[in-house]
Amino acid sequence: MNPPRTVPDELDAVVVGAGFSGLYLLHRLRQAGFSVKVFDSAGDVGGTWYWNRYPGARCDIPTTDYTYGFDPELEAAWTWSEKYATQPEILGYLRFVADRYDLRRDIEFSTGITAASWDAAGKRWNLTTDRGEQLRCRHYIMASGCLSLPKSPDIIGAGLYTGEVYYTSRWPHEGVDFTGKRVAVIGTGSSGIQSIPLIAEQASQLTVFQRTPNFSIPAHNGPAPADRLQRLSEDRDGYREAAKYSRGGIPNEPTDILGITASEEVRRERFEAAWEQGELFGILGVFADQGLNPISNEIVAEMIREKIRATVNDPETAEALCPKDHYFGTKRPCLDTNYFQTYNLPHVRLVDLRKQPITSITETGVDTADESHSFDAIVYATGFDAMTGPVTAVDVTGTDGLSLKEKWVAGPSTYLGLMSVGFPNFFMITGPGSPSVLSNMTVSIEQHVDWVTDCLTRMRDQGFETIEPTELAEAGWGQHVQDCAAISLHPTADSWYMGANVPGKPRVFLPYIGGVDAYRRACDDLVAQGYLGFRLSGPGRDECRDGVIRTMQPDVAVVLELLATVGLPPLETLPVPDARAIMSAINATRPPSPEVGEVTDGALPGPGGDLPYRLYRPAVPAEGPYPIVVYFHGGGWVLGDLDSDDPLCRDLCARSGAIVVSVNYRHAPEDRFPAAAEDAFAAVRWVDANAADLGGIPGQLAVAGWSAGGNIAAVACQLARDAGGPRILGQLLMHPVVDSDLTRQSYVDNGDGYILTKGLMSWFWDHYADPADRGDLRLAPLRGDLAGLPPACVVTADFDPLRDEGLAYVDALHAAGVPVRHVRARGHTHTSVTMVGVVISGAPVRAEMAEALTGFFGVRTLA
Ligand code: NA7
């Protein structure tokens, strides 16, 4: 029996959910002096641990870490008995927490919030409970969990079955005795994989219906890991702080070893160590690149498959249990205890639904295409409508009468997974767009709760009544979330991370994969910038600093961070030979470049002597002849050579199906202006004249260049036009230098901190050209007459000092009637798009560049 209601009809905050999030939220908000009530449809605290009582249910994060960290005394008062605690122990812990902080008096159990509607005039949320009660609150906070709304079993005939039916996510409190029964389990996610070995211990016959085999590794459960316990006892605060600034919410030393380059011995050693350790983040971090690179991922995946084959006696069953349709880690891997061994028991059988799909659930069991199965009980372990489901299950209506469900019809849109435009004073704990399910939830939960509590406290202290994100900030965050996902392998999988497990749900990557550390910094940064991207209002005052908190591509940011840790001297402070040596040393560390059909080196006659060139012939199409692109490398007319832009040339060749002839023109300071420009023009003429001998199609000629190479490519086009030939079909100018004016806004915005600096650009200019020459059209092609030039594709990068001159060239070409395509390398620097195989987000930009090249030649893109 619930005690009589004591809920006031007006509260500072209402919280939905009494799990890890709701309990801590209640504690913090109450401590901060807010009136707050928590509602939960469960009969007690626990959230996910209240409902998921199936046999074998355990956490998959070590208990040393899957625990509250906010109160050292709480930690001292509780000792976990195992590395991975069982559901009853975790539930016991949450009950202990509720009692310790006297939380129950402000929790309304067995009561769900069914509707929430924003009263714009009163600046309050009006809430309705499933008991028909109405109440009002200033702030409405959903702490309703990411995996709390079970997915309905979308299987034909599910209602026909007359035997016992169980859902792992709604398991009977009194437990289930399967002794002597014929049992079916449908689903082989974490819930199925954890429960199957224990159900098999009781059942007389167990049939597992598997649609998708899952990667699972042995948990090696036992006492809490000694190394973690030791670190905690020596420095608890340091350990918890390290968790906050770790990638996944557990202190871990990330590796920089790449699967693609590691030796077989190192690969095996690292994998076996992770296998023995039995931790999710360990096996997900065997190699730095396994979440990004398919080859590296396959190395780990195959080693897991080997383990499965070595464990399961029947080869056919073993093969059916080997996951092959998704990259390892793109669906949440499982930790198990004797899962694969269970299939060696004589009364346990696997039905592979890929071979024998379920045609219907029947009155007595399950019919597949080939067989009729009878059971005494069916267990559905079929998962959840993850992340968005629990939020949109409540009818939340914001400003203008728009419901959250309507707003999210094409996928969730949030600012940091915390709030959503149109829903003032509405917060989500671990909502879509935050690290949530990709992290140790307890760390992410505490961070969100602390952030919300601080926000509400600030609002109260400064007299604000409402807070809401701006459209710009929310769109920017959504873009960043998808940018982070796009460089990973995750979007390729039909996972619940992608919403793919629920028929009709939009396919969008739901959590934030950028890391707990990166996420926390974003949340802290926007607060430090005066709540960037939020609109706050109160009586007589509004405050809004609009903007986007993260605009750089995530892998570009990582490269910049890495370079910062190396602490290289600024190139412009070095003698030229030293600067060249540093560039060569950095280039030597690059991963293998894309394969092309053939690479040959040669020399062509230039005005000052022979110029080395490297010719890249495509592998596809197999037969030539091919169009030809004459390419000029970057390096400020001072640095660079045939090796420096080799990966980019290979990439362009492979993608465009054109021969790329990369020409090593003369460099400054040895050969100053106009040497490079003259060489470029000479090279274009020579290639044009010798196209057939080079394997090219005569007349199918384009030029391309990056940075200073873009400068001489553009100049060569002007010279060719003025000289009446050769005929150039197109010019691909990547972040080109087209003017000598270093005062444009992009020099102000990006002049420092993004590798190519204003200082370095000045150094280049000083080495290449006298100040008196810098208005010459062979140096500053932007100042020339652009009419009659070949069609152009100009690529600009957001974080490039040269961005604005590139944009000016686009405008000027356009004004001169030259067909021009502008490719914006969003979130990139001057150098990042060239980092083939390192900066994955550069690939779509290079694909556009290749498409532009093929467009010049009038043929389709190949890759
Ligand atoms: P999951 O991981 O979503 O697993 C659900 C399983 O049920 C999975 O194997 C599904 O196959 C299967 N499934 C779902 N619907 C069907 C139908 N209609 N027919 C056959 N099989 C079906 O949920 P869990 O509860 O195991 O785990 C959720 C998370 O909780 C877990 O990752 C941990 O973080 C804790 P599919 O893969 O969709 O082919």
Boltz pocket constraint, residues with backbone or C-beta under 6 A from the ligand:
constraints:
  - pocket:
      binder: B
      contacts: [[A, 147], [A, 153], [A, 154], [A, 155], [A, 168], [A, 186], [A, 187], [A, 188], [A, 189], [A, 190], [A, 191], [A, 192], [A, 209], [A, 210], [A, 211], [A, 212], [A, 332], [A, 333], [A, 353], [A, 381], [A, 382], [A, 383], [A, 384], [A, 494], [A, 496], [A, 501]]
      max_distance: 6.0
